């Protein structure tokens, strides 16, 4: 629907007023704001598209087991999400500063994440020196330093992701969220294409240089966005609620219609993709797929996702995020089941991997605006962070188990596809209990009777 200049994402943002020409509405101000938000997303995309694949290669070179890899790349972020992100989200929703309620957190997260990645870059040089000085094994020292710097980076990156989502909820009109997140997906996928097409193969020999580049690529766009995007002003409000106990905050969220059902959808979607995405490099290596080929396949899958992103976003704006996400997830369920049954060599793995990247990308595009449709804008980060907390509590269990199970199963990575097929089917079943009311773009989603 058409939006008037200066109109915010939702009337739920109590006390909000237009902040000037950079608040999204119509005309040049809309393009400027959208552009700077996408610049910020360019930096945030570095975590998933560049930092995580490089970190996985670093662990492989260090000889980390499946258990250690799962704990460091999956369980540690989940624990951080439980302990840090909900608390920061609650504080952010009630922050009243001259810089807004999201940007102060982003101003801290961006440089912290950059420093952490630079620490990872020097770890291959620092670990042998510390090991020699302390008389400990170099591999153990490398893994310890990796754990330290990666944990710091995840704290910064997850904070930046949460605050960016909150900033989008504050600024972008609900009727445009589907297409805006399609543009966000295109930015992230473009980063992935660039990394996998030109830099991924270099991680074997130039790991430190790739990490150093990722450090600056993470921080600079986020800081530029913070400087150029103005948040809507909010009235001072009852800040005393910021001292509420976590139990009270969770209770507030539980009172929201269909909150637990929404949590189930996000949880099952997360555990659908997480096991395979954690170990796909190991899976490819087991089938003898060269790193350059894997990077090219990833880039090709991202290109397919880019080509379909605006179509998916348009469908979301027309039909609703739940319907479109459910259709894509059902298709992925069939593909995952076929992969579990049929992937038995390099050729079949390459076919499945390309389809996996394209379909999972379509799902994430369709589901990007699900939280905005489900949760009230005035307390969006609180609700979204509480959802994340509940989701990752379950994810911690899954990620803590998947590594040891794969070690015990003799590194049979087909099990990640069986898990994906089962969880995606359950996710579709939960989505079937959700339906939009009146307008998919503007109304919350409630449980079906």
C-alpha positions in Angstrom: 0.0 0.0 0.0 1.3 3.6 -0.5 3.0 5.2 2.4 3.0 8.8 3.3 6.3 10.6 3.8 7.7 10.2 7.3 5.4 7.3 8.2 7.2 4.7 10.4 7.0 1.0 10.2 4.0 0.6 12.4 1.6 2.5 14.7 2.8 0.2 17.4 5.8 2.5 18.0 4.3 4.6 20.7 5.4 8.2 20.9 7.4 8.0 17.7 7.7 11.0 15.5 9.3 11.6 12.1 13.0 12.3 12.5 13.5 14.3 9.3 14.3 13.6 5.7 16.1 10.4 6.3 13.1 8.6 7.8 11.8 6.3 5.1 8.8 7.5 3.2 8.5 8.5 -0.4 11.0 10.4 -2.7 14.7 10.9 -2.4 14.8 10.4 1.4 13.5 6.8 0.9 16.3 5.9 -1.5 18.9 7.5 0.7 17.8 5.6 3.8 17.4 2.3 2.0 20.8 2.7 0.5 22.6 3.3 3.8 20.7 0.5 5.4 21.9 -1.8 2.7 25.5 -0.5 3.2 25.2 -1.5 6.8 23.9 -4.9 5.8 27.0 -5.3 3.6 29.1 -5.3 6.8 26.8 -7.6 8.8 26.7 -10.1 5.9 30.5 -10.6 6.4 29.8 -12.9 9.4 27.8 -15.5 7.5 29.3 -15.1 4.0 33.0 -14.7 4.8 34.0 -15.0 8.5 32.3 -18.3 9.2 33.6 -20.2 6.1 37.1 -18.8 6.9 36.9 -19.8 10.5 35.8 -23.3 9.5 38.9 -23.6 7.2 41.0 -22.4 10.1 39.6 -25.1 12.4 40.2 -27.7 9.6 43.8 -26.7 9.3 44.2 -26.9 13.1 42.9 -30.5 13.1 39.8 -29.8 15.1 37.4 -32.7 15.6 33.7 -32.6 14.6 32.8 -32.1 18.2 35.1 -29.1 18.6 33.9 -27.6 15.4 30.3 -27.9 16.3 30.9 -26.5 19.8 32.9 -23.5 18.6 30.9 -22.5 15.5 27.4 -23.5 16.6 27.1 -23.9 20.3 29.2 -20.8 21.3 27.0 -18.5 19.2 23.9 -20.1 20.7 25.1 -19.5 24.2 26.0 -15.9 23.4 22.5 -15.4 22.0 21.0 -16.7 25.2 23.1 -14.7 27.6 23.7 -11.4 25.8 21.3 -10.7 22.9 18.0 -10.7 24.9 19.4 -8.4 27.6 20.8 -6.0 25.0 17.5 -6.1 23.0 15.5 -5.2 26.1 17.9 -2.4 26.9 17.8 -1.2 23.3 14.0 -1.0 23.2 14.1 1.3 26.2 17.3 3.3 25.4 16.7 7.0 25.1 19.7 8.8 23.7 20.4 11.6 21.3 21.8 8.9 18.9 18.6 6.8 19.1 18.1 3.4 20.6 19.9 1.1 18.1 22.9 3.0 16.9 24.7 3.4 20.3 25.0 -0.4 20.4 26.1 -0.6 16.8 28.8 2.0 17.4 30.4 -0.4 19.9 29.8 -3.7 18.2 31.4 -2.7 14.9 35.0 -1.9 16.1 34.8 -4.8 18.6 34.1 -7.3 15.9 36.8 -5.9 13.7 39.4 -6.2 16.5 38.3 -9.8 17.2 38.8 -10.8 13.5 42.2 -9.2 13.5 43.0 -11.3 16.5 42.0 -14.4 14.6 44.2 -13.2 11.7 47.3 -13.2 13.9 46.5 -16.4 15.7 48.6 -18.6 13.4 51.6 -16.5 14.3 50.7 -15.9 18.0 49.9 -19.5 18.9 53.3 -21.0 18.3 55.0 -18.2 20.2 52.7 -18.6 23.2 53.0 -22.4 23.0 56.8 -22.2 23.1 56.8 -19.8 26.0 54.3 -21.7 28.0 55.5 -25.2 27.1 52.1 -26.3 25.8 51.0 -27.9 22.5 50.7 -25.6 19.6 47.4 -27.1 18.5 45.8 -26.6 21.9 47.0 -23.0 22.0 45.6 -22.3 18.5 42.2 -23.7 19.5 42.2 -21.7 22.8 43.0 -18.4 20.9 40.4 -19.2 18.3 37.8 -19.8 21.0 38.7 -16.4 22.6 38.7 -14.3 19.5 35.8 -16.1 17.9 33.6 -15.6 21.0 34.4 -11.9 21.0 33.5 -11.7 17.3 30.3 -13.5 17.8 29.3 -11.2 20.6 29.8 -8.2 18.4 28.3 -9.8 15.3 25.2 -11.1 16.9 24.7 -7.7 18.7 25.0 -5.9 15.3 22.6 -8.3 13.7 20.0 -7.8 16.4 20.3 -4.0 16.4 20.2 -3.9 12.6 17.0 -5.9 12.6 15.6 -3.5 15.2 16.7 -0.5 13.1 14.9 -1.9 10.1 11.8 -2.5 12.1 11.9 1.2 13.3 12.5 2.7 9.9 11.1 0.6 7.1 7.3 0.6 6.5 5.7 -2.8 7.0 4.2 -2.9 3.5 7.8 -2.7 2.0 9.5 -5.3 4.2 9.3 -8.2 1.8 10.9 -6.3 -1.0 13.4 -4.6 1.3 14.6 -7.9 2.7 14.9 -9.2 -0.8 17.3 -6.4 -1.4 19.1 -7.3 1.9 19.4 -10.9 0.7 20.8 -9.7 -2.6 23.5 -7.7 -0.8 24.4 -10.6 1.4 24.4 -13.1 -1.5 26.6 -10.7 -3.5 29.1 -10.7 -0.7 29.0 -14.5 -0.7 29.5 -14.7 -4.5 32.5 -12.4 -4.2 34.0 -14.3 -1.4 33.4 -17.8 -2.8 34.3 -16.8 -6.3 37.6 -15.0 -5.6 38.7 -15.4 -2.0 37.5 -18.8 -0.7 40.2 -20.8 -2.5 42.8 -18.4 -1.0 42.0 -19.4 2.6 44.3 -22.4 2.3 47.4 -20.3 1.8 46.4 -16.7 2.8 44.2 -17.2 5.8 45.5 -14.3 7.8 45.1 -11.8 4.9 41.5 -13.0 4.2 40.6 -12.5 7.9 42.2 -9.1 8.0 40.1 -8.0 5.0 37.0 -9.4 6.6 37.7 -7.4 9.8 37.6 -4.0 8.0 34.7 -5.1 5.7 32.7 -5.9 8.8 33.2 -2.6 10.7 33.4 0.2 8.1 30.0 -0.3 6.4 28.2 -0.6 9.8 29.8 2.6 11.1 29.0 4.4 7.9 25.3 3.3 8.2 25.2 4.5 11.8 26.5 7.9 10.8 24.1 8.4 7.9 20.8 6.9 9.0 18.7 8.8 11.5 16.4 6.9 13.8 12.9 8.1 14.6 12.7 10.1 17.8 10.8 8.5 20.7 9.4 10.0 23.8 11.2 9.4 27.1 8.6 6.9 28.2 8.7 4.7 31.4 12.4 3.9 31.4 12.0 2.3 34.8 10.7 -0.9 33.1 14.3 -1.4 31.9 15.0 -2.9 35.3 12.4 -5.6 35.0 13.7 -9.1 35.7 14.3 -11.5 32.7 11.4 -13.7 33.9 9.0 -10.7 33.6 10.3 -9.9 30.1 9.7 -13.5 29.0 6.2 -13.5 30.5 5.4 -10.3 28.5 6.4 -12.1 25.3 4.5 -15.3 26.2 1.3 -13.2 26.4 1.7 -12.4 22.7 -0.7 -14.4 20.4 0.9 -17.6 19.0 4.4 -16.7 20.4 5.3 -20.3 21.2 4.1 -21.5 17.9 6.3 -18.9 16.2 9.2 -20.0 18.3 8.7 -23.6 17.1 8.8 -22.4 13.5 12.0 -20.5 13.9 13.6 -23.3 16.0 12.8 -26.0 13.4 13.9 -23.9 10.5 17.2 -23.2 12.3 17.9 -26.9 13.0 16.9 -27.8 9.5 19.8 -26.0 8.0 22.4 -25.8 10.8 23.9 -29.3 10.8 24.6 -29.4 7.0 25.8 -25.8 6.9 28.2 -26.5 9.8 29.8 -29.5 8.1 29.3 -28.9 4.4 33.0 -28.3 3.8 33.9 -31.6 5.6 31.2 -33.4 3.6 32.6 -32.0 0.3 36.1 -32.9 1.3 35.0 -36.5 2.1 33.7 -36.8 -1.5 36.8 -35.3 -3.0 35.2 -32.0 -4.1 38.0 -29.4 -4.6 37.7 -26.2 -2.6 37.6 -24.1 -5.8 34.7 -26.2 -7.2 32.8 -25.8 -3.9 33.3 -22.0 -4.0 32.1 -21.9 -7.5 29.0 -23.9 -6.7 28.3 -21.7 -3.7 28.6 -18.6 -5.9 26.3 -20.1 -8.5 23.7 -20.9 -5.8 23.9 -17.4 -4.5 23.4 -16.1 -8.1 20.2 -18.1 -8.4 19.0 -16.7 -5.1 19.7 -13.2 -6.3 17.8 -13.8 -9.5 14.8 -15.0 -7.5 15.0 -12.6 -4.5 12.7 -9.9 -5.7 10.2 -12.4 -7.0 10.1 -14.1 -3.6 9.9 -10.7 -1.9 7.0 -9.6 -4.1 5.2 -12.9 -3.3 5.8 -12.3 0.4 4.3 -8.8 0.2 1.3 -10.2 -1.8 0.7 -13.5 -0.1 2.4 -13.2 3.3 5.6 -14.5 4.7 4.2 -17.6 6.3 2.6 -19.0 3.2 5.6 -18.4 1.0 8.1 -19.6 3.6 6.0 -22.8 4.1 5.9 -23.6 0.4 9.7 -23.2 0.1 10.3 -25.3 3.2 8.1 -28.1 1.9 10.1 -28.2 -1.3 13.3 -28.2 0.7 12.0 -31.2 2.7 11.7 -33.2 -0.5 15.2 -32.2 -1.6 16.8 -33.1 1.7 15.1 -36.5 1.7 16.3 -37.1 -1.8 19.8 -36.0 -0.8 19.9 -38.4 2.1 18.9 -41.3 -0.2 20.9 -40.5 -3.3 24.1 -38.5 -2.5 26.9 -41.1 -2.8 29.7 -39.3 -4.6 31.2 -36.1 -5.8 28.7 -35.7 -8.7 25.6 -36.2 -6.7 26.9 -34.0 -3.9 27.6 -31.2 -6.2 24.0 -31.4 -7.6 22.5 -31.5 -4.2 24.7 -28.7 -2.8 23.7 -26.3 -5.6 20.0 -27.0 -5.1 20.5 -26.7 -1.3 22.1 -23.2 -1.6 19.4 -21.9 -3.9 16.5 -23.3 -1.9 17.8 -22.3 1.5 18.4 -18.9 0.1 14.9 -18.7 -1.1 13.6 -19.7 2.3 15.7 -17.1 4.2 14.5 -14.4 1.7 10.8 -15.4 2.3 11.3 -15.7 6.1 13.2 -12.5 6.6 10.2 -10.4 7.5 8.5 -13.1 9.6 9.5 -11.5 13.0 8.2 -8.1 11.9 4.9 -9.7 11.0 4.7 -11.5 14.3 5.9 -9.1 16.9 4.8 -5.5 18.0 7.1 -2.8 16.7 7.3 -0.8 19.9 9.0 -3.8 21.7 10.3 -5.6 18.6 13.9 -6.3 19.7 12.7 -7.5 23.1 10.3 -10.0 21.5 12.7 -11.0 18.7 15.5 -11.4 21.2 13.3 -13.5 23.6 12.4 -15.6 20.6 16.0 -16.0 19.8 16.8 -16.9 23.4 14.2 -19.7 23.4 15.3 -20.9 20.0 19.0 -21.1 20.9 18.3 -22.9 24.2 17.1 -25.8 22.1 19.8 -25.2 19.4 22.4 -25.6 22.1 21.2 -29.1 22.7 21.2 -29.9 19.0 24.6 -28.5 18.3 26.1 -30.1 21.4 24.9 -33.5 20.2 25.5 -33.3 16.5 29.3 -33.2 16.7 29.7 -36.2 19.0 27.1 -38.2 17.0 29.0 -37.6 13.7 32.2 -38.6 15.4 30.6 -41.8 16.7 29.0 -42.5 13.3 32.3 -42.4 11.6 31.8 -38.9 10.0 28.7 -40.0 8.1 27.6 -36.6 7.0 24.5 -38.0 5.3 22.9 -37.8 8.7 22.8 -34.0 8.4 20.4 -34.5 5.4 18.2 -36.9 7.3 17.9 -34.4 10.1 17.1 -31.7 7.7 14.3 -33.7 6.1 12.7 -34.5 9.4 12.9 -31.0 10.9 11.7 -29.3 7.7 8.6 -31.4 7.7 7.9 -30.5 11.3 8.5 -26.9 10.5 5.9 -27.0 7.7 3.4 -28.6 10.1 3.8 -25.7 12.6 3.5 -23.1 9.8 0.2 -24.7 8.8 -1.1 -23.5 12.2 -0.3 -19.9 11.3 -2.3 -17.7 8.9 -2.3 -14.0 8.2 -5.3 -11.7 9.0 -6.6 -9.0 6.7 -3.3 -7.8 5.2 -0.1 -9.9 5.1 2.0 -6.7 5.0 0.5 -4.9 8.0 -1.2 -7.3 10.4 0.2 -9.7 13.0 0.0 -13.4 12.4 -2.2 -15.5 14.7 -2.7 -19.2 15.3 -5.3 -20.8 13.2 -8.3 -22.2 15.2 
